[in-house]
Amino acid sequence: MSHEGTTIYIFGTVALLPQGMDWQTPLVSEAFRKADELVLELRTPSPVEAALAAQEHTELASGQTLTAILPEDVRSDFEMWVRERSYVLSDFEQFQPWFASLLVSGLSSQDSELRFENQPDAVFTELAEERELPITSLETIGEQYAVFSGLSMEEQVAELRTALALRDDTAELTFAMVEAWSVGDMDRLDAIMRSRPYSPVLWDRLMTSRSARWGEWVLSRLDSPGTVFMVVTAGHLAGTDSLVSSLETADAPISQIQ
């Protein structure tokens, strides 16, 4: 999107990619080459910042354990998952249910050929640092964690129940998302994302509200000259409550180029 001396390229990314996937097309490389600023959802925090955020948002209160607060059906299923993967149950006991649900989903995805390696965020960060470009972070690690830790305990447990129920399908769904992302099929990507039973509260906190905030940031940034390369999760570019939708509602001059 361009407006009176300002151009903002918005690149949608995914967290896990097949090994060896070449996603840096000539069009993407050229757009980044023109940029004089990189914008990320989250720039990698310092170890201290990450540790403090984890302590505040991922851990249960002193004296509590994960399995002790879970309903019997969820506890039994979680303990089975731990045994299946030869993990140690005590390694998970300090975590809030929402964080346990992310671990279940993330570790289940890595059973496949999907990896965090060659992640666009990390690649663009390295390239920006080489060029000494300013790097802007839309959120802090604490703010991202708070999206989940701000859920009620009942909602967190429901997310863990869902993650456990879908653990055998997680890799397949992620592959389908990567395939849709790789060809720029936003409608297909949106359909895949919505096939997972997110609660209305979590969907609003995770997708709708954040997309709206980022849309306000983009509109404000259009008032300052320059070329921005912005990297956000691809899901925020798809659907009726996405970043793209919020910009279109504001009559921003946005178009898809790949």
PASEBA-1860 file (N, C-alpha, C; in nm, 3 decimals):
! residues 258
1> MSHEGTTI> 0.084/-0.118/0.000/0.000/0.000/0.000/0.089/0.124/0.000 ~ 0.045/0.226/-0.074/0.123/0.349/-0.087/0.033/0.470/-0.070 ~ 0.092/0.575/-0.011/0.016/0.699/0.008/0.112/0.814/0.031 ~ 0.118/0.907/-0.063/0.192/1.032/-0.050/0.332/1.013/0.007 ~ 0.412/0.935/-0.062/0.551/0.919/-0.022/0.578/0.808/0.076 ~ 0.475/0.734/0.113/0.492/0.622/0.206/0.445/0.494/0.139 ~ 0.527/0.391/0.149/0.489/0.258/0.099/0.507/0.157/0.211 ~ 0.405/0.075/0.233/0.411/-0.028/0.336/0.382/-0.163/0.270
9> YIFGTVAL> 0.481/-0.250/0.272/0.464/-0.387/0.226/0.429/-0.472/0.348 ~ 0.322/-0.549/0.340/0.282/-0.635/0.451/0.300/-0.780/0.407 ~ 0.391/-0.848/0.473/0.425/-0.986/0.438/0.367/-1.079/0.543 ~ 0.285/-1.174/0.500/0.227/-1.272/0.591/0.319/-1.390/0.607 ~ 0.339/-1.434/0.730/0.432/-1.543/0.757/0.364/-1.655/0.833 ~ 0.431/-1.768/0.841/0.385/-1.881/0.921/0.500/-1.925/1.011 ~ 0.465/-1.984/1.124/0.568/-2.016/1.224/0.650/-2.139/1.188 ~ 0.586/-2.237/1.125/0.654/-2.361/1.092/0.657/-2.381/0.941
17> LPQGMDWQ> 0.772/-2.422/0.889/0.787/-2.443/0.745/0.854/-2.577/0.718 ~ 0.824/-2.637/0.602/0.895/-2.760/0.566/1.044/-2.731/0.546 ~ 1.126/-2.825/0.579/1.270/-2.808/0.562/1.303/-2.779/0.415 ~ 1.387/-2.679/0.395/1.434/-2.647/0.261/1.338/-2.567/0.176 ~ 1.224/-2.525/0.231/1.128/-2.449/0.151/1.185/-2.312/0.116 ~ 1.182/-2.277/-0.012/1.232/-2.148/-0.058/1.115/-2.052/-0.076 ~ 1.095/-1.965/0.023/0.983/-1.871/0.019/1.026/-1.731/-0.024 ~ 1.156/-1.708/-0.041/1.204/-1.575/-0.077/1.198/-1.556/-0.230
25> TPLVSEAF> 1.080/-1.522/-0.277/1.062/-1.500/-0.420/1.130/-1.369/-0.461 ~ 1.155/-1.349/-0.591/1.214/-1.222/-0.636/1.131/-1.100/-0.594 ~ 0.999/-1.115/-0.594/0.913/-1.003/-0.557/0.929/-0.967/-0.410 ~ 0.937/-1.069/-0.325/0.957/-1.045/-0.182/1.093/-0.982/-0.157 ~ 1.195/-1.036/-0.220/1.331/-0.984/-0.202/1.343/-0.840/-0.247 ~ 1.277/-0.807/-0.358/1.282/-0.670/-0.409/1.210/-0.574/-0.316 ~ 1.095/-0.617/-0.264/1.022/-0.531/-0.171/1.105/-0.504/-0.046 ~ 1.169/-0.607/0.006/1.251/-0.587/0.126/1.372/-0.499/0.095
33> RKADELVL> 1.429/-0.514/-0.024/1.544/-0.433/-0.061/1.511/-0.284/-0.058 ~ 1.386/-0.249/-0.090/1.344/-0.109/-0.094/1.317/-0.052/0.045 ~ 1.302/-0.139/0.143/1.258/-0.095/0.276/1.366/-0.019/0.351 ~ 1.324/0.080/0.429/1.415/0.148/0.520/1.372/0.128/0.666 ~ 1.276/0.036/0.688/1.234/0.001/0.824/1.169/-0.137/0.819 ~ 1.200/-0.219/0.918/1.137/-0.350/0.934/1.045/-0.345/1.055 ~ 0.923/-0.395/1.037/0.826/-0.400/1.146/0.785/-0.545/1.168 ~ 0.795/-0.590/1.294/0.760/-0.727/1.330/0.650/-0.727/1.435
41> ELRTPSPV> 0.576/-0.837/1.442/0.484/-0.854/1.554/0.564/-0.846/1.684 ~ 0.674/-0.921/1.686/0.756/-0.927/1.806/0.900/-0.948/1.768 ~ 0.986/-0.856/1.811/1.129/-0.879/1.795/1.177/-0.969/1.909 ~ 1.267/-1.060/1.879/1.314/-1.155/1.980/1.355/-1.081/2.107 ~ 1.290/-1.112/2.220/1.321/-1.040/2.344/1.454/-1.083/2.403 ~ 1.504/-1.002/2.494/1.626/-1.040/2.566/1.594/-1.158/2.657 ~ 1.696/-1.234/2.697/1.671/-1.346/2.789/1.602/-1.303/2.918 ~ 1.640/-1.187/2.969/1.579/-1.140/3.093/1.433/-1.105/3.072
49> EAALAAQE> 1.403/-1.034/2.963/1.265/-0.997/2.934/1.179/-1.121/2.913 ~ 1.232/-1.219/2.841/1.158/-1.342/2.815/1.131/-1.419/2.945 ~ 1.231/-1.423/3.032/1.216/-1.496/3.158/1.113/-1.431/3.249 ~ 1.116/-1.298/3.256/1.020/-1.226/3.340/0.877/-1.244/3.288 ~ 0.861/-1.237/3.156/0.729/-1.254/3.096/0.678/-1.395/3.119 ~ 0.767/-1.493/3.105/0.727/-1.632/3.127/0.683/-1.654/3.271 ~ 0.758/-1.598/3.363/0.724/-1.614/3.505/0.588/-1.552/3.535 ~ 0.560/-1.438/3.476/0.434/-1.368/3.504/0.315/-1.432/3.436
57> HTELASGQ> 0.333/-1.481/3.314/0.217/-1.520/3.233/0.201/-1.669/3.207 ~ 0.306/-1.748/3.222/0.293/-1.891/3.187/0.287/-1.982/3.309 ~ 0.329/-1.933/3.425/0.338/-2.020/3.542/0.217/-2.004/3.634 ~ 0.180/-2.114/3.696/0.072/-2.114/3.794/0.119/-2.049/3.924 ~ 0.023/-2.013/4.007/0.056/-1.957/4.138/0.129/-2.061/4.222 ~ 0.210/-2.013/4.313/0.285/-2.103/4.401/0.192/-2.201/4.472 ~ 0.230/-2.328/4.471/0.149/-2.429/4.537/0.052/-2.500/4.444 ~ 0.031/-2.446/4.325/-0.059/-2.509/4.228/0.021/-2.596/4.131
65> TLTAILPE> -0.045/-2.699/4.081/0.015/-2.780/3.975/-0.088/-2.799/3.865 ~ -0.039/-2.816/3.744/-0.128/-2.826/3.628/-0.226/-2.943/3.642 ~ -0.175/-3.061/3.672/-0.264/-3.177/3.676/-0.366/-3.168/3.789 ~ -0.332/-3.095/3.895/-0.424/-3.083/4.008/-0.544/-2.996/3.976 ~ -0.529/-2.902/3.882/-0.640/-2.812/3.852/-0.721/-2.855/3.730 ~ -0.674/-2.959/3.660/-0.743/-3.003/3.541/-0.859/-3.097/3.575 ~ -0.969/-3.088/3.500/-1.076/-3.188/3.514/-1.021/-3.327/3.482 ~ -1.085/-3.429/3.532/-1.032/-3.565/3.520/-1.009/-3.605/3.375
73> DVRSDFEM> -1.101/-3.571/3.284/-1.085/-3.614/3.145/-0.966/-3.548/3.078 ~ -0.944/-3.420/3.106/-0.832/-3.348/3.046/-0.701/-3.395/3.108 ~ -0.702/-3.414/3.239/-0.580/-3.462/3.306/-0.538/-3.599/3.252 ~ -0.634/-3.688/3.237/-0.604/-3.822/3.187/-0.548/-3.817/3.045 ~ -0.608/-3.734/2.960/-0.563/-3.723/2.821/-0.424/-3.658/2.814 ~ -0.402/-3.558/2.899/-0.272/-3.492/2.900/-0.163/-3.588/2.947 ~ -0.191/-3.663/3.052/-0.092/-3.760/3.103/-0.063/-3.867/2.997 ~ -0.164/-3.906/2.921/-0.142/-4.002/2.812/-0.050/-3.944/2.706
81> WVRERSYV> -0.072/-3.817/2.671/0.013/-3.750/2.571/0.158/-3.746/2.620 ~ 0.176/-3.716/2.747/0.312/-3.711/2.804/0.378/-3.849/2.794 ~ 0.303/-3.952/2.827/0.359/-4.088/2.821/0.391/-4.129/2.677 ~ 0.302/-4.097/2.586/0.322/-4.132/2.445/0.452/-4.074/2.390 ~ 0.487/-3.958/2.439/0.604/-3.889/2.386/0.728/-3.906/2.474 ~ 0.713/-3.986/2.577/0.825/-4.015/2.669/0.878/-3.888/2.736 ~ 0.787/-3.795/2.766/0.824/-3.677/2.841/0.814/-3.706/2.991 ~ 0.854/-3.608/3.070/0.846/-3.619/3.216/0.735/-3.526/3.264
89> LSDFEQFQ> 0.634/-3.579/3.328/0.518/-3.501/3.367/0.554/-3.381/3.453 ~ 0.650/-3.399/3.543/0.685/-3.290/3.634/0.738/-3.167/3.560 ~ 0.787/-3.185/3.438/0.838/-3.072/3.360/0.727/-2.976/3.318 ~ 0.602/-3.021/3.327/0.489/-2.940/3.281/0.403/-2.887/3.395 ~ 0.428/-2.934/3.516/0.336/-2.906/3.625/0.325/-2.759/3.662 ~ 0.427/-2.680/3.634/0.422/-2.539/3.674/0.346/-2.451/3.576 ~ 0.307/-2.507/3.461/0.251/-2.423/3.356/0.100/-2.406/3.367 ~ 0.054/-2.287/3.326/-0.088/-2.263/3.312/-0.142/-2.345/3.195
97> PWFASLLV> -0.270/-2.379/3.196/-0.326/-2.464/3.090/-0.307/-2.407/2.949 ~ -0.313/-2.274/2.934/-0.299/-2.218/2.798/-0.161/-2.248/2.742 ~ -0.059/-2.242/2.828/0.077/-2.266/2.779/0.096/-2.415/2.749 ~ 0.037/-2.498/2.830/0.042/-2.641/2.802/-0.024/-2.672/2.668 ~ -0.131/-2.602/2.635/-0.199/-2.625/2.507/-0.110/-2.587/2.390 ~ -0.033/-2.478/2.404/0.060/-2.439/2.297/0.172/-2.542/2.282 ~ 0.218/-2.595/2.393/0.322/-2.697/2.387/0.271/-2.823/2.318 ~ 0.149/-2.863/2.350/0.091/-2.981/2.285/0.082/-2.961/2.134
105> SGLSSQDS> 0.031/-2.846/2.092/0.015/-2.818/1.949/0.151/-2.806/1.880 ~ 0.241/-2.730/1.941/0.371/-2.706/1.878/0.455/-2.831/1.867 ~ 0.460/-2.909/1.974/0.540/-3.031/1.972/0.479/-3.137/1.882 ~ 0.347/-3.138/1.872/0.282/-3.233/1.782/0.310/-3.198/1.637 ~ 0.318/-3.069/1.605/0.349/-3.026/1.468/0.488/-3.068/1.428 ~ 0.580/-3.065/1.523/0.718/-3.098/1.491/0.741/-3.247/1.471 ~ 0.637/-3.327/1.487/0.650/-3.468/1.453/0.671/-3.485/1.303 ~ 0.629/-3.386/1.227/0.636/-3.392/1.082/0.767/-3.329/1.034
113> ELRFENQP> 0.770/-3.293/0.907/0.888/-3.228/0.851/0.886/-3.077/0.875 ~ 0.789/-3.028/0.949/0.779/-2.886/0.976/0.879/-2.845/1.083 ~ 0.943/-2.730/1.061/1.045/-2.682/1.153/1.035/-2.531/1.170 ~ 1.091/-2.481/1.280/1.099/-2.337/1.302/1.215/-2.276/1.223 ~ 1.302/-2.359/1.168/1.418/-2.309/1.095/1.374/-2.234/0.969 ~ 1.455/-2.137/0.928/1.428/-2.058/0.806/1.300/-1.977/0.819 ~ 1.263/-1.945/0.942/1.143/-1.867/0.968/1.161/-1.726/0.912 ~ 1.062/-1.675/0.837/1.077/-1.542/0.777/1.113/-1.432/0.877
121> DAVFTELA> 1.050/-1.433/0.995/1.081/-1.328/1.093/1.230/-1.322/1.123 ~ 1.289/-1.440/1.147/1.431/-1.445/1.182/1.519/-1.407/1.064 ~ 1.480/-1.450/0.945/1.559/-1.418/0.826/1.557/-1.268/0.800 ~ 1.440/-1.207/0.806/1.432/-1.063/0.781/1.502/-0.982/0.890 ~ 1.494/-1.030/1.015/1.564/-0.961/1.123/1.715/-0.961/1.097 ~ 1.769/-1.075/1.059/1.912/-1.084/1.031/1.952/-0.992/0.916 ~ 1.871/-0.991/0.811/1.900/-0.905/0.696/1.890/-0.757/0.733 ~ 1.792/-0.723/0.815/1.776/-0.584/0.857/1.893/-0.539/0.943
129> EERELPIT> 1.939/-0.628/1.030/2.053/-0.593/1.115/2.179/-0.575/1.031 ~ 2.194/-0.656/0.928/2.309/-0.641/0.839/2.307/-0.505/0.770 ~ 2.188/-0.459/0.735/2.173/-0.329/0.668/2.157/-0.213/0.767 ~ 2.154/-0.246/0.896/2.138/-0.146/1.002/2.006/-0.070/0.988 ~ 1.901/-0.142/0.951/1.768/-0.082/0.942/1.706/-0.075/1.081 ~ 1.627/0.027/1.109/1.552/0.028/1.235/1.449/-0.085/1.233 ~ 1.431/-0.149/1.349/1.336/-0.258/1.361/1.233/-0.221/1.469 ~ 1.107/-0.220/1.430/0.999/-0.184/1.520/0.921/-0.309/1.559
137> SLETIGEQ> 0.889/-0.321/1.686/0.810/-0.434/1.736/0.670/-0.385/1.771 ~ 0.568/-0.449/1.717/0.430/-0.408/1.743/0.386/-0.444/1.885 ~ 0.446/-0.549/1.940/0.407/-0.597/2.072/0.530/-0.639/2.151 ~ 0.512/-0.652/2.281/0.614/-0.711/2.367/0.580/-0.857/2.391 ~ 0.676/-0.934/2.440/0.650/-1.074/2.469/0.544/-1.086/2.579 ~ 0.546/-0.994/2.673/0.445/-0.995/2.779/0.305/-0.971/2.724 ~ 0.293/-0.879/2.629/0.163/-0.852/2.568/0.112/-0.972/2.490 ~ 0.203/-1.041/2.422/0.160/-1.160/2.349/0.115/-1.270/2.445
145> YAVFSGLS> 0.191/-1.293/2.549/0.150/-1.393/2.648/0.016/-1.356/2.712 ~ -0.006/-1.227/2.735/-0.127/-1.182/2.803/-0.253/-1.211/2.723 ~ -0.239/-1.226/2.591/-0.354/-1.265/2.509/-0.414/-1.394/2.562 ~ -0.327/-1.486/2.604/-0.371/-1.616/2.652/-0.388/-1.620/2.803 ~ -0.293/-1.562/2.876/-0.301/-1.568/3.022/-0.418/-1.488/3.076 ~ -0.471/-1.395/2.993/-0.588/-1.318/3.033/-0.719/-1.393/3.020 ~ -0.714/-1.513/2.963/-0.833/-1.597/2.957/-0.868/-1.650/3.096 ~ -0.995/-1.678/3.118/-1.033/-1.741/3.243/-0.974/-1.881/3.248
153> MEEQVAEL> -0.966/-1.938/3.367/-0.911/-2.073/3.380/-0.996/-2.173/3.303 ~ -1.127/-2.153/3.302/-1.215/-2.243/3.227/-1.185/-2.237/3.078 ~ -1.159/-2.117/3.027/-1.127/-2.102/2.885/-0.991/-2.162/2.853 ~ -0.896/-2.147/2.944/-0.764/-2.206/2.924/-0.773/-2.360/2.920 ~ -0.850/-2.416/3.010/-0.866/-2.561/3.013/-0.933/-2.608/2.884 ~ -1.029/-2.532/2.835/-1.097/-2.567/2.710/-0.999/-2.568/2.594 ~ -0.904/-2.474/2.593/-0.802/-2.471/2.488/-0.711/-2.592/2.495 ~ -0.676/-2.633/2.616/-0.593/-2.753/2.631/-0.670/-2.876/2.585
161> RTALALRD> -0.796/-2.883/2.619/-0.879/-2.996/2.575/-0.882/-3.003/2.422 ~ -0.897/-2.888/2.357/-0.901/-2.883/2.211/-0.767/-2.926/2.152 ~ -0.656/-2.874/2.207/-0.523/-2.908/2.157/-0.497/-3.058/2.167 ~ -0.540/-3.117/2.276/-0.520/-3.261/2.293/-0.606/-3.341/2.194 ~ -0.728/-3.296/2.174/-0.818/-3.366/2.081/-0.767/-3.360/1.937 ~ -0.698/-3.250/1.904/-0.652/-3.229/1.766/-0.506/-3.266/1.745 ~ -0.440/-3.321/1.846/-0.295/-3.339/1.838/-0.252/-3.426/1.720 ~ -0.333/-3.524/1.684/-0.295/-3.610/1.572/-0.320/-3.545/1.437
169> DTAELTFA> -0.395/-3.435/1.437/-0.427/-3.365/1.311/-0.351/-3.235/1.295 ~ -0.275/-3.197/1.399/-0.210/-3.066/1.398/-0.114/-3.049/1.281 ~ -0.030/-3.148/1.258/0.068/-3.137/1.149/-0.001/-3.126/1.014 ~ -0.108/-3.206/0.993/-0.180/-3.201/0.866/-0.243/-3.064/0.843 ~ -0.304/-3.008/0.948/-0.363/-2.875/0.936/-0.257/-2.769/0.909 ~ -0.142/-2.782/0.974/-0.035/-2.685/0.954/0.019/-2.693/0.813 ~ 0.036/-2.815/0.760/0.080/-2.831/0.622/-0.019/-2.766/0.526 ~ -0.148/-2.783/0.553/-0.251/-2.724/0.467/-0.242/-2.571/0.470
177> MVEAWSVG> -0.216/-2.515/0.589/-0.199/-2.370/0.600/-0.077/-2.322/0.523 ~ 0.033/-2.396/0.534/0.154/-2.359/0.461/0.131/-2.363/0.311 ~ 0.058/-2.465/0.265/0.029/-2.476/0.123/-0.054/-2.357/0.074 ~ -0.158/-2.321/0.149/-0.241/-2.207/0.111/-0.159/-2.078/0.114 ~ -0.075/-2.064/0.217/0.010/-1.946/0.231/0.107/-1.934/0.114 ~ 0.163/-2.047/0.072/0.267/-2.045/-0.031/0.214/-1.998/-0.167 ~ 0.083/-2.009/-0.189/0.025/-1.965/-0.317/-0.061/-1.841/-0.301 ~ -0.061/-1.784/-0.180/-0.135/-1.661/-0.157/-0.285/-1.678/-0.155
185> DMDRLDAI> -0.333/-1.798/-0.120/-0.477/-1.825/-0.117/-0.531/-1.789/0.022 ~ -0.568/-1.664/0.039/-0.612/-1.616/0.170/-0.746/-1.673/0.211 ~ -0.835/-1.696/0.115/-0.965/-1.755/0.149/-0.948/-1.896/0.204 ~ -0.861/-1.974/0.142/-0.836/-2.109/0.190/-0.769/-2.105/0.327 ~ -0.675/-2.015/0.346/-0.607/-2.002/0.474/-0.706/-1.968/0.584 ~ -0.796/-1.876/0.555/-0.896/-1.835/0.653/-0.987/-1.953/0.689 ~ -1.027/-2.030/0.588/-1.114/-2.145/0.613/-1.045/-2.249/0.701 ~ -0.917/-2.273/0.677/-0.843/-2.370/0.758/-0.832/-2.323/0.902
193> MRSRPYSP> -0.801/-2.196/0.920/-0.788/-2.143/1.056/-0.919/-2.153/1.132 ~ -1.029/-2.122/1.063/-1.158/-2.123/1.131/-1.212/-2.265/1.151 ~ -1.147/-2.363/1.090/-1.191/-2.501/1.112/-1.154/-2.549/1.251 ~ -1.057/-2.482/1.314/-1.022/-2.514/1.452/-1.121/-2.446/1.544 ~ -1.175/-2.516/1.643/-1.278/-2.457/1.730/-1.223/-2.361/1.835 ~ -1.182/-2.242/1.792/-1.143/-2.139/1.888/-1.268/-2.090/1.961 ~ -1.253/-2.054/2.086/-1.364/-1.990/2.156/-1.378/-1.848/2.103 ~ -1.500/-1.791/2.104/-1.518/-1.653/2.059/-1.429/-1.554/2.133
201> VLWDRLMT> -1.408/-1.578/2.262/-1.325/-1.488/2.342/-1.181/-1.492/2.294 ~ -1.127/-1.611/2.274/-0.988/-1.622/2.230/-0.970/-1.570/2.089 ~ -1.064/-1.599/2.000/-1.053/-1.549/1.863/-1.047/-1.398/1.862 ~ -1.130/-1.335/1.944/-1.129/-1.188/1.950/-0.996/-1.137/2.003 ~ -0.944/-1.198/2.109/-0.819/-1.152/2.169/-0.700/-1.180/2.078 ~ -0.701/-1.295/2.013/-0.587/-1.338/1.933/-0.586/-1.278/1.793 ~ -0.703/-1.265/1.732/-0.710/-1.226/1.592/-0.775/-1.088/1.573 ~ -0.901/-1.075/1.608/-0.977/-0.954/1.574/-0.919/-0.828/1.638
209> SRSARWGE> -0.900/-0.829/1.768/-0.853/-0.708/1.838/-0.712/-0.669/1.797 ~ -0.624/-0.768/1.782/-0.486/-0.737/1.743/-0.481/-0.683/1.600 ~ -0.558/-0.744/1.510/-0.562/-0.694/1.372/-0.611/-0.550/1.367 ~ -0.710/-0.518/1.449/-0.762/-0.381/1.452/-0.656/-0.284/1.503 ~ -0.582/-0.323/1.608/-0.477/-0.235/1.661/-0.367/-0.213/1.558 ~ -0.329/-0.320/1.489/-0.224/-0.306/1.389/-0.272/-0.222/1.272 ~ -0.401/-0.232/1.241/-0.456/-0.148/1.134/-0.444/0.000/1.170 ~ -0.470/0.033/1.295/-0.454/0.172/1.340/-0.308/0.214/1.329
217> WVLSRLDS> -0.216/0.122/1.362/-0.073/0.154/1.352/-0.036/0.183/1.207 ~ -0.082/0.100/1.115/-0.050/0.117/0.973/-0.103/0.251/0.922 ~ -0.226/0.282/0.956/-0.285/0.408/0.910/-0.207/0.528/0.964 ~ -0.164/0.518/1.089/-0.084/0.626/1.147/0.052/0.635/1.079 ~ 0.112/0.521/1.048/0.245/0.518/0.985/0.242/0.577/0.845 ~ 0.127/0.572/0.779/0.116/0.628/0.644/0.142/0.778/0.642 ~ 0.132/0.842/0.758/0.156/0.986/0.765/0.303/1.023/0.763 ~ 0.391/0.921/0.777/0.536/0.947/0.779/0.599/0.887/0.654
225> PGTVFMVV> 0.677/0.964/0.581/0.738/0.914/0.457/0.833/0.798/0.483 ~ 0.850/0.713/0.382/0.944/0.602/0.391/0.883/0.474/0.337 ~ 0.965/0.371/0.336/0.921/0.240/0.289/0.936/0.139/0.402 ~ 0.827/0.077/0.438/0.821/-0.014/0.552/0.795/-0.156/0.503 ~ 0.868/-0.249/0.558/0.841/-0.391/0.532/0.790/-0.449/0.662 ~ 0.664/-0.490/0.663/0.594/-0.533/0.784/0.567/-0.682/0.776 ~ 0.605/-0.756/0.881/0.589/-0.901/0.882/0.493/-0.939/0.995 ~ 0.380/-1.000/0.958/0.282/-1.046/1.057/0.238/-1.187/1.021
233> TAGHLAGT> 0.178/-1.255/1.116/0.126/-1.389/1.091/0.023/-1.384/0.979 ~ 0.033/-1.476/0.883/-0.051/-1.472/0.764/-0.199/-1.476/0.796 ~ -0.236/-1.540/0.907/-0.376/-1.546/0.944/-0.438/-1.409/0.965 ~ -0.356/-1.310/0.998/-0.406/-1.174/1.020/-0.435/-1.102/0.889 ~ -0.404/-1.167/0.778/-0.432/-1.105/0.647/-0.551/-1.168/0.578 ~ -0.617/-1.262/0.646/-0.727/-1.336/0.584/-0.856/-1.319/0.664 ~ -0.967/-1.311/0.593/-1.096/-1.309/0.661/-1.155/-1.172/0.682 ~ -1.276/-1.171/0.736/-1.353/-1.048/0.750/-1.312/-0.963/0.870
241> DSLVSSLE> -1.235/-1.021/0.961/-1.193/-0.945/1.079/-1.040/-0.937/1.086 ~ -0.978/-0.928/0.969/-0.833/-0.929/0.957/-0.775/-0.788/0.951 ~ -0.644/-0.780/0.951/-0.575/-0.654/0.930/-0.612/-0.594/0.795 ~ -0.614/-0.677/0.692/-0.652/-0.629/0.558/-0.794/-0.574/0.560 ~ -0.885/-0.645/0.624/-1.024/-0.600/0.631/-1.036/-0.466/0.703 ~ -0.960/-0.449/0.812/-0.968/-0.323/0.886/-0.915/-0.207/0.801 ~ -0.813/-0.233/0.721/-0.759/-0.129/0.634/-0.855/-0.098/0.519 ~ -0.917/-0.200/0.465/-1.015/-0.179/0.359/-1.135/-0.100/0.411
249> TADAPISQ> -1.176/-0.128/0.533/-1.287/-0.054/0.594/-1.255/0.093/0.608 ~ -1.126/0.121/0.632/-1.080/0.261/0.645/-1.047/0.323/0.510 ~ -1.080/0.252/0.400/-1.053/0.300/0.263/-0.904/0.324/0.238 ~ -0.819/0.244/0.303/-0.674/0.253/0.279/-0.643/0.194/0.141 ~ -0.542/0.249/0.073/-0.506/0.204/-0.063/-0.425/0.074/-0.060 ~ -0.491/-0.039/-0.035/-0.420/-0.165/-0.018/-0.456/-0.262/-0.130 ~ -0.357/-0.338/-0.174/-0.381/-0.439/-0.279/-0.283/-0.554/-0.259 ~ -0.325/-0.674/-0.301/-0.239/-0.792/-0.290/-0.152/-0.803/-0.414
257> IQ> -0.019/-0.819/-0.394/0.071/-0.828/-0.508/0.132/-0.967/-0.521 ~ 0.114/-1.051/-0.421/0.160/-1.191/-0.434/0.079/-1.281/-0.345
END
